[in-house]
Amino acid sequence: MDNASAAVTEATDLSEKSGEALKAIVELVGGTTRQVSSIAAAAEQQSASSEEIMTSVSKVSTISDQTADGMRESTSAIKGLTDLAQRLEALAAKAG
């Protein structure tokens, strides 16, 4: 009878320890789930930021192209004005 009582006591103790271990595992899984969710949210934010950066870089590139086009047009216009000024100067010299 003592053996049966000791076995029941031991089984009860092991059952309690198993329950405690299972509770600890559940808590760890919950913590891991929260961490994975946080990592996923951070990855989404980083992806959105990367997209915004790419959009900004694209806009800067477009503005740079437009500026270069404007500078070429300005250069051409200045050259045209210089040619006109030289012709006017030559006409003024002939007239006067």
C-alpha positions in Angstrom: 0.0 0.0 0.0 2.9 2.4 0.8 4.3 1.8 -2.7 0.9 2.7 -4.3 0.7 5.8 -2.2 4.2 6.8 -3.0 3.5 6.2 -6.7 0.4 8.3 -6.6 2.3 11.1 -4.8 5.1 10.9 -7.3 2.6 10.9 -10.2 0.9 13.9 -8.7 4.2 15.8 -8.3 5.2 14.9 -11.9 1.8 16.0 -13.1 2.1 19.4 -11.4 5.6 19.9 -12.8 4.4 19.0 -16.2 1.6 21.5 -15.9 4.1 24.2 -14.8 6.4 23.3 -17.7 3.5 23.5 -20.1 2.5 26.9 -18.7 6.1 28.2 -19.2 6.1 26.9 -22.7 2.8 28.6 -23.5 4.2 31.9 -22.1 7.4 31.5 -24.2 5.3 30.8 -27.3 3.2 33.9 -26.6 6.3 36.0 -26.2 7.8 34.6 -29.4 4.6 35.4 -31.2 4.6 39.0 -30.0 8.3 39.3 -31.1 7.5 37.9 -34.6 4.6 40.3 -34.9 6.8 43.2 -34.0 9.5 42.1 -36.5 6.8 41.8 -39.2 5.5 45.3 -38.4 9.0 46.7 -38.5 9.7 45.0 -41.8 6.5 46.6 -43.3 7.5 50.0 -42.0 11.0 49.6 -43.5 9.5 48.5 -46.8 7.2 51.5 -46.9 10.1 53.8 -46.1 12.2 52.2 -48.9 9.3 52.8 -51.3 9.1 56.5 -50.2 12.9 56.9 -50.6 12.7 55.4 -54.1 9.9 57.7 -55.0 11.9 60.7 -53.7 15.0 59.6 -55.6 12.9 59.3 -58.8 11.5 62.8 -58.3 15.0 64.2 -57.7 16.1 62.5 -60.9 13.2 64.0 -62.9 14.0 67.4 -61.5 17.6 67.0 -62.4 16.7 66.1 -65.9 14.4 69.1 -66.2 17.1 71.4 -64.8 19.6 70.1 -67.3 17.1 70.6 -70.1 16.4 74.2 -68.9 20.2 74.9 -68.8 20.6 73.6 -72.3 17.7 75.9 -73.5 19.2 78.8 -71.5 22.6 78.2 -73.1 21.1 78.2 -76.6 19.1 81.3 -75.9 22.2 83.1 -74.5 24.1 82.1 -77.6 21.3 83.4 -79.8 21.3 86.7 -77.9 25.1 87.0 -78.2 24.8 86.5 -82.0 22.1 89.1 -82.2 24.1 91.6 -80.1 27.1 91.0 -82.4 25.0 91.6 -85.5 23.5 94.7 -84.0 26.9 96.0 -83.1 28.1 95.3 -86.6 25.1 97.2 -88.1 25.6 100.1 -85.7 29.3 100.3 -86.7 28.3 100.4 -90.4 25.6 103.0 -89.8 27.7 105.3 -87.8 
